[in-house]
Amino acid sequence: MSVRHLSTAAATAVLAVLFSAAPAAARVAVAAESDDGQGRGPATAAAALALVGVVLGGLALARKLGAGPRWPLVSVVASVAGVVIGAVALAGSDGVGSGSGRGGAIVALVLGVAGLALGGLALARARRAVSA
């Protein structure tokens, strides 16, 4: 698989996760009312999205994905999406251990902030390399 096909597939996957996570985040309000453990889905999706941001940010910072600003930017976008969805899931949750997804939402927030830091550092490095 060529790099162009791989980057297109990765961008498509990120967009698919972003568009499928919005209905999942909207379901948080319904799950908060019904206490049957339905809140874990959005929190898990947010944590997975934030983890993708951390991995891509780390690889971009180590320059394993190339020297351009594309992958650091994808890392930042995935991390921001993970933070936003995690914050919505955290706002609609009851408590840790209740099945409402508060633990997963907290993990998503921590991973999202870490992904933002790694992606931001890699993006700054990529822009310095381009301008130099």
Summary of the structure (lengths in Angstrom):
residues: 132
radius of gyration: 16.0
end to end distance: 31.4
largest distance: 56.2
contacts: 488
relative contact order: 0.19
helix: 80%
strand: 0%
